[in-house]
Structures are given as C-alpha cells and as structure tokens.
C-alpha cells in the first residue's frame, strides 16, 4: 500500500512538473502536447484541490469545536465515608 502511494505521488509530481515547467518551451505542434490538458488547468486544478481540502478540513474542525463546546453533565462527586 505504501509503495503504491509513493509511486502515485512520484508520478503525479513528475507529470505536473513536466506539464508546467517544460511543456511551455516545447512547440505547440509537437505530439507530446496531446498528453497534457490545456495550460490554464495547471493553475485551476491545484486551486480546486486546495479549496476542497481546506473546506473538508475546516468543516471537520468546525464540527469538532461545536461538539466539544456542548455542556457536559457534571460528574457526581463521590462522598468519602469516614
């Protein structure tokens, strides 16, 4: 499982790096351009992923904060017998 995630992350990083840093210098008629979406998606896609992740994390933190702020029943004090 860990190897698969590592390979996926490495492939994604290399693909995005080639797409954003190398492909702008390659002629637009070159066949390699067929492997990549239009360049404007190089910005849109990470922004969408960050907004989605931020929304999920923010919602989770909000739910945890609301649940932790609810009043709890006081614990009954145990009377020590002498």
ZISUL-V251697 format. One record per residue. N is the residue number from 1. RES is the residue in three letters. SS is DSSP state (H for helix, E for strand, C for the rest). PSI is psi in whole degrees, 0 to 359 (999 if undefined). Layout:
BEGIN
n=N res=RES ss=SS psi=PSI
n=N res=RES ss=SS psi=PSI
END
This chain:
BEGIN
n=1 res=UNK ss=C psi=315
n=2 res=UNK ss=H psi=323
n=3 res=UNK ss=H psi=321
n=4 res=UNK ss=H psi=317
n=5 res=UNK ss=H psi=319
n=6 res=UNK ss=H psi=317
n=7 res=UNK ss=H psi=318
n=8 res=UNK ss=H psi=316
n=9 res=UNK ss=H psi=319
n=10 res=UNK ss=H psi=315
n=11 res=UNK ss=H psi=315
n=12 res=UNK ss=H psi=316
n=13 res=UNK ss=H psi=315
n=14 res=UNK ss=H psi=317
n=15 res=UNK ss=H psi=312
n=16 res=UNK ss=H psi=322
n=17 res=UNK ss=H psi=315
n=18 res=UNK ss=H psi=317
n=19 res=UNK ss=H psi=317
n=20 res=UNK ss=H psi=331
n=21 res=UNK ss=H psi=333
n=22 res=UNK ss=H psi=318
n=23 res=UNK ss=H psi=331
n=24 res=UNK ss=H psi=338
n=25 res=UNK ss=H psi=356
n=26 res=UNK ss=C psi=141
n=27 res=UNK ss=C psi=139
n=28 res=UNK ss=C psi=343
n=29 res=UNK ss=C psi=357
n=30 res=UNK ss=C psi=142
n=31 res=UNK ss=H psi=339
n=32 res=UNK ss=H psi=336
n=33 res=UNK ss=H psi=342
n=34 res=UNK ss=H psi=344
n=35 res=UNK ss=H psi=352
n=36 res=UNK ss=C psi=145
n=37 res=UNK ss=C psi=174
n=38 res=UNK ss=C psi=153
n=39 res=UNK ss=C psi=331
n=40 res=UNK ss=C psi=337
n=41 res=UNK ss=H psi=347
n=42 res=UNK ss=H psi=337
n=43 res=UNK ss=H psi=317
n=44 res=UNK ss=H psi=315
n=45 res=UNK ss=H psi=309
n=46 res=UNK ss=H psi=326
n=47 res=UNK ss=H psi=318
n=48 res=UNK ss=H psi=319
n=49 res=UNK ss=H psi=318
n=50 res=UNK ss=H psi=319
n=51 res=UNK ss=H psi=318
n=52 res=UNK ss=H psi=313
n=53 res=UNK ss=H psi=318
n=54 res=UNK ss=H psi=321
n=55 res=UNK ss=H psi=319
n=56 res=UNK ss=H psi=314
n=57 res=UNK ss=H psi=318
n=58 res=UNK ss=H psi=319
n=59 res=UNK ss=H psi=317
n=60 res=UNK ss=H psi=313
n=61 res=UNK ss=H psi=321
n=62 res=UNK ss=H psi=316
n=63 res=UNK ss=H psi=317
n=64 res=UNK ss=H psi=318
n=65 res=UNK ss=H psi=320
n=66 res=UNK ss=H psi=316
n=67 res=UNK ss=H psi=327
n=68 res=UNK ss=H psi=347
n=69 res=UNK ss=H psi=352
n=70 res=UNK ss=C psi=141
n=71 res=UNK ss=C psi=142
n=72 res=UNK ss=C psi=157
n=73 res=UNK ss=C psi=136
n=74 res=UNK ss=C psi=143
n=75 res=UNK ss=C psi=141
n=76 res=UNK ss=C psi=133
n=77 res=UNK ss=C psi=134
n=78 res=UNK ss=C psi=131
n=79 res=UNK ss=C psi=127
n=80 res=UNK ss=C psi=131
n=81 res=UNK ss=C psi=137
n=82 res=UNK ss=C psi=999
END
